[in-house]
Amino acid sequence: MEDCFQFEYFPDEILLEIYRYLHCGHILYSFYNLNFRLNQTLTHYCQYVILRRLTYQQFTYIYSQIIPEIGHQIRSLTINRLQQNEFLKSFSFKMENFFPNLEKLALDDWKNLDLFPFVSSRLSKLTNLRQIIIRGLQQPNDQNSLVTSIDDSTYLFEIFSENRQIETIIFEPDCYSMTLFNHKKFRINHSNLIELNLSLSTSNHLIYLAYFLPNLRRLYVIIEEISTMKEDILPFERLTHFSLDAIESYSKLENLRELFQIIPTVEHLSLVLTTNDDRLIYGEHFLQCFSLKTFRYAVYFSSSIDYCFDSQQFIDSWKSHRLVYTINKDQKKSYILIHTMPYPSILLNLQSTLTNKFGIRSDDQVYRIVQYLYVNRMKNLKEIFPILQHCRKTQDLTIQIDDFETVSAVSSTTERIPKLKSLEILSVFGQIDNWLHFKYLIISAHNLTTLCLDLPCAMKLFELNNEEIVFPRVLHLYLDGHRCDLKLTSEHICQLAQIFSGIHSLKIKYKSEDVIDGRILGEIVDKCQRLTVVAVNGQILENVSSNDLSSWLMKYSLRLKKYEKICQIQLINNLVEIWL
């Protein structure tokens, strides 16, 4: 009878339900190759491989023993920065042999000088590869580098020209904004690339993109600076879908007219802009430029405090298009947010003065596609709750609190806080005025894994000494102290370990000239028992070389001594990184 209760005798349905509560890497590490039947239940996890929250020992075992065996099954693979070196060493030169059926490749948090050569030179023989997704792409941060401006045109051209089989390349919004220069030799007339998502430094770079990818069909672009076109305009020839987010600089009607010359064949248009040109409020100024099947539009308009908004002219000018508007004022300016229904972008950037006056019901689903929400100029944390009633599917929330305003503590029933099932990343910059509000916000986000705080704000939290303010579900903690002179102490580390008892990874960003304290780093490793990855930037003492880094740190940590042969310690561009 006892055999009936052994794990492998459970029905497939029960095993699959158990797997749902585990990560892919842990499933492969724990169950792969135990027996033939269990392997049959792991088919999905052998085809869609994402290795996260692994110890260094678990990761090396999977890469050396499991990936070579299941590589021919893998259809989707994610490689993050921690895994990068081992992956390049083990698999990059024979990608087509290890992963012949790979269809989708995701690369997380790589540096561009590592990623671009790999993508352009190692993937061309993967005949089934159709999609590449790149998240958190970073530029080099070496302070001694002589390179101040990097031309990404060459890299992109090599990727597009060498990988003719790829149909979609997505640079997620958290990637840096690229710089493209005019190279007349770069032109690809024969490519299977259908869709491209990326961020550009200026709108002028669209001209260069149109030149060397004339046959692109769908383009989704974020632009930092809207500028006057300085080159002869050569349009995209087959572009049907175009989406532009340009909320970091002011656009004018003339900028749009130049833009429309680049995209004459577009049938589906989405624009999200910031402006002080009131011609962009009224539709008659540019709707006649297109014969569109779908049009989505949002504009943030700011003007003087006495600006007179003509609501009737606004309604008449947009005719058959349904738009809503929100008006608010502070002591200096008027702010108007105008957009089609529903809101057209996954990115929503708000001034706090607009957050409480949307003029729509919270159940209207107007902001149902918003994934990245940034709210700035907040006076206190309480102001975030009304907007979250509308943006319940937000995955990445950033809050900027500029002016500290004291608010008394409130009970959990005072505020109506929605269930934020999609929220994974929360960043709060500035001083938090009410830690109960902060606690309720985190509790409402059941799937929150990543928390980013200013170091002064985090130190206030550590000094509360309140046993009720604890966040054991936070797995990844990022403390940003590069704009202050503060440093964590032993007392802070003790509180950190109690408040964030479940963290798997911790990154602390100090000023680049600050000296890393080995004693504090050792205490972090020893007191945060679930911690598998810790990274701290700064200077290493002159008498400690990169080769001596491991032995230097082990003087301060009993846990590091225990893991001496099954951990990775490295120094990269003044960043000490420990993977246990």
BELPE-V512791 format. One record per backbone hydrogen bond with DSSP energy under -0.5 kcal/mol. CO is the residue of the C=O (numbers start at 1). NH is the residue of the N-H. Records with the same first field share a line. If there is no record, write none. Layout:
CO: NH ; NH
This chain:
1: 4
2: 5
3: 6
6: 9
7: 10
11: 14 ; 15
12: 16
13: 17
14: 18
15: 19
16: 20
18: 21
19: 22
23: 27
24: 28
25: 29
26: 30
27: 31 ; 32
28: 32
31: 34
35: 39
36: 40
37: 41
38: 42
39: 42
40: 43
42: 46
43: 46 ; 47
44: 47 ; 48
47: 49 ; 75 ; 76
48: 50
49: 78
50: 25 ; 52
55: 59
56: 60
57: 61
58: 62
59: 63
60: 64
61: 65 ; 66
62: 66 ; 67
66: 69 ; 70
67: 71
70: 73 ; 74
71: 74
75: 103 ; 104
76: 49
77: 106
78: 51
79: 108
80: 83 ; 84
81: 84 ; 85
83: 87
84: 88
85: 89
86: 90
87: 91 ; 92
91: 94
92: 95
94: 97 ; 98
95: 99
99: 102
103: 130 ; 131
104: 77
105: 133
106: 79
107: 135
108: 81
110: 138
111: 114 ; 115
112: 116
114: 118
115: 119
116: 120
117: 121
118: 122
119: 123
123: 126
125: 127
126: 129
130: 167 ; 168
131: 105
132: 170
133: 107
134: 172
135: 109
137: 176
138: 112
141: 143
142: 145
146: 148
150: 152
152: 156
153: 157
154: 158
155: 159
156: 160
157: 161
158: 162
159: 163
163: 166
164: 192
167: 194 ; 195
168: 132
169: 171 ; 197
170: 134 ; 172
172: 175
178: 201
179: 152 ; 153
181: 183
182: 184
183: 186
185: 187
187: 189
189: 191
194: 217 ; 218
195: 169
196: 220
197: 171
198: 222
199: 178
200: 224
201: 225
202: 205
203: 206
204: 207 ; 208
205: 209
206: 210
207: 211
208: 212
209: 213
212: 188
213: 216
214: 237 ; 238
217: 240 ; 241
218: 196
219: 243
220: 198
221: 245
222: 200
223: 248
225: 203 ; 227
232: 234
233: 235
240: 267 ; 268
241: 219
242: 270
243: 221
244: 246 ; 272
245: 223
246: 274
249: 274
251: 276
252: 255 ; 256
253: 257
254: 258
255: 259
256: 260
257: 261
258: 261 ; 262
259: 262 ; 263
262: 236
263: 266
267: 293 ; 294
268: 242
269: 296
270: 244
271: 298
272: 246
273: 300
274: 251
275: 302
276: 278
277: 280
278: 281 ; 282
282: 285
283: 286 ; 287
286: 289
287: 290
290: 292
294: 269
296: 271
297: 340
298: 273
299: 301 ; 338
300: 275
301: 336
303: 334
304: 307
307: 309
308: 310
309: 311
310: 314
311: 315
312: 316
313: 317
314: 318
315: 319
316: 319
318: 321
321: 323
322: 341
324: 339
326: 337
328: 335
332: 305
333: 330
334: 303
335: 328
336: 301 ; 338
337: 326
338: 299
339: 324
346: 371 ; 372
348: 350 ; 374
350: 376
351: 354
352: 355
354: 357
361: 364
365: 368
366: 343
367: 370
371: 373 ; 395 ; 396
372: 348
373: 398
374: 350
375: 400
376: 352
378: 402 ; 403
379: 405
380: 383
381: 384
382: 385
383: 387
384: 388
385: 389
386: 390
387: 390 ; 391
390: 392
391: 394
392: 422
395: 424 ; 425
396: 373
397: 427
398: 375
399: 401 ; 429
400: 378 ; 402
402: 404
411: 414
415: 417
416: 418
418: 420
419: 421
420: 423 ; 447
424: 449 ; 450
425: 397
426: 452
427: 399
428: 454
429: 401
434: 438
435: 439
436: 440
437: 441
438: 442
439: 443
440: 444
441: 445
442: 445
444: 420 ; 446
445: 448
449: 475 ; 476
450: 426
451: 478
452: 428
453: 480
454: 458
455: 459
456: 460
457: 461
458: 462
459: 463
461: 464 ; 465
465: 467
466: 469
468: 470
471: 474
475: 504 ; 505
476: 451
477: 507
478: 453 ; 480
479: 481 ; 509
480: 455
481: 484
489: 493
490: 494
491: 495
492: 496
493: 497
494: 498
495: 499
496: 500
498: 501
499: 471
500: 503
504: 532 ; 533
505: 477
506: 535
507: 479
508: 510 ; 537
509: 481
511: 514
514: 539
516: 518
517: 521
518: 522
519: 523
520: 524
521: 525
522: 526
523: 527
524: 528
527: 529
528: 531
532: 580
533: 506
534: 578
535: 508
536: 576
539: 516
541: 544
543: 545
545: 548
546: 549
548: 552
549: 553
550: 554
551: 555
552: 555
553: 556
557: 561
558: 562
559: 563
561: 564
563: 566
568: 579
570: 572 ; 577
572: 575
574: 538 ; 576
575: 572 ; 577
576: 536
577: 570
578: 534 ; 580
579: 568
